[in-house]
Amino acid sequence: MLPSKSPGHHVYIARGTPIYRRVSIAFLAAGLVTFANLYAVQPLIPAFSSDFARSPAAASLALSASTFTLALSLPIFASLSDRFGRKPIMLFSLFSSSVLQFAVGLVPTFWGIVAARALEGFTLAGLPAVAMTYLSEEIDSSSLGFAMGLYISGNTLGGLLGRVLISLVADGASWRIGMMAFGAVSLALSAYVAWSLPASRHFVPRRDRVQDILSRFAHAVKRPELDALYLVGGLLMGGFVSLYTYMGFRLAGAPYHLSTSVIGLLFFAYLAGTFSSSFMGSLADRIGRHRVLPLNIAIMAAGAALTCARGLAAIVLGMVVFTFGFFGAHSTASSSVGSLGGAHRAQASALYLFCYYTGSSVIGSLGGLFWTDMGWRGVIGMILAAQAAAALAFLFAKRKLSTT
């Protein structure tokens, strides 16, 4: 396939060329680094609780601190990339977060780990804030889908492998060795991305005033249907993180007594989400997002309720059903934000991600209080309440969604 040109005669990167393969693999590697490092601590939260004598809610801050600072810094890095370029911001994100991941394994105190993770979350945001913009600017429109799909696959695969591999290393050696190993491998992959990713050819620097940036975000906030979808994303993500985080505590105790590595294997339930994202996207194209989103919320609720069973097989099935529904709901809600965003699509997407990760942080830590005071049924009660609130928020957006 011949590369196409923009009106300014800049060549776009087309599928079938060597540079296209390099870019696609580079973004697969970048997604692996970012999301493996972000979520590697999730299966370690019970270990943090016991090693540092912290409550489950406090131990969960090792994850919540990083997702919260990531949420805060997404719009910051998006704006910085408009001035300094896409590739420099992404490389800063990859290298700095990799160094911090290695450093977490050396920090002796729990609150030092939380502080390091908060700083790591801030630096991690540079890649997701910019990656899709770089691809949209540099890849020929007819070849964009595959490259974008590889990047998203890297995100999903990174989140899965990060959780599973750290669990295996933690059981075989120690979680500290696992964190340092992740940091070292991430530095190597970051160096590969730096070598293989070409500099932007279509990037035009912008020096927007702060007032202009805030004005665009204000327009994306003044749309009630978008606000409702931001809330849906945050509530559902908070419940999702809570279920996986505190399931580790539940299965490590009586009557299951599962090891960290076995609990980590349960994250393979994520593969159900890989399927549901595309399946529900196709279904939404046929019957409408306004029908698919509540369907997935209902599937999540059914899966959450099923995890209250005592049998391990039923619990795992509940996790798979819950995960299937969550990723279907997330893909539907996020695509709806993109469709409804109009001229302020970038700002609307950034606000959705901000609420998505803020929900992960706030509700994810709140779940620890329910676990401590009420056990697993308390956690599920909180998750179901969040889903009910998401369903109510959806009702405000339903009329607009029925037209997209």
CORVEN-V239895 format. One line per field, one symbol per residue. ss: DSSP state (~ for helix, > for strand, _ for the rest). psi: psi as a letter, one per 20 degrees, with the letter a starting at -180 (. if undefined). burial: + if it has 24 or more other C-alpha atoms within 12 Angstrom, else -. A space follows every 10 residues. Layout:
ss = ???
psi = ???
burial = ???
//
This chain:
ss = ____>_____ >_>____~~~ ~~~~~~~~~~ ~~~~~~~~~_ _~~~~~~~~~ ~____~~~~_ ~~~~~~~~~~ ~~~~~~~~~~ ~~~~_~~~~~ ~~~~~~~~~~ ~~~~_____~ ~~~~~~~~~~ ~~~~~~~~~~ ~~~~~~~~>_ ~~~~~~~~~~ ~~~~~~~~~~ ~~~~~~~~~~ ~~__~~~~~~ ~~~~~~~~~~ ~~~~~~____ _________~ ~~~~~~~~~~ ~__~~~~~~~ ~~~~~~~~~~ ~~~~~~~~~~ ~~_______~ ~~~~~~~~~~ ~~~~~~~~~~ ~~~~~~~_~~ ~~~~~~~~~~ ~~~~~~____ _~~~~~~~~~ ~~~~~~~~~~ ~~~~~~~~~~ _~~~~~~~~~ ~~~~~~~~~~ ~~~~~~~~~~ ~~~~~~~~~~ ~~~~~~~~~~ ~~~~~~~~~~ ~___
psi = pqqrqrhjkp pqpqqiqhhg gggghghggg hggghghgjh igiighgggg hjlqqggghi hhghhhhghg ghighghggh hhgiqgghgg hggggghggh gghhiiphqg hhggghhghg hghhhhghhh ghggghhhpp hijhggghhh ghhhgghghg hggghhgghh hheqhghggh gggghhgghh hgghghpqqp ijpoqpmqqh hgghgghhhi hjohhghghg gggggghghg hgghgihggg ihaqjglqrh hghhhiiiih hhhgghghgh ghhhhgiqhi hhghghghgg gggghhiiqh phghgggggg gggghghggg hgghhhghhi hcikgghghh hghghghggg gghghhhhgh gghiahhggh ggghghhghh gghhhhiggh hij.
burial = ---------- -++++---++ -+++++++++ ++++++++++ +++++++++- ----++++++ ++++++++++ ++++++++++ ++--++++++ ++++++++++ +++++----+ --++++++++ ++++++++++ ++++++++++ --++-+++++ ++++++++++ ++++++++++ +--+++++++ +++++++-++ ++++-+++++ ++-------- -----++--+ +-++++++++ ++++++++++ ++++++++++ ++------++ ++++++++++ ++++++++-+ +--+---+++ ++++++++++ ++++++++-- ----++++++ ++++++++++ ++++++++++ +--+++++++ ++++++++++ ++++++++++ +----+++++ ++++++++++ +-++++++-+ ++-+
//
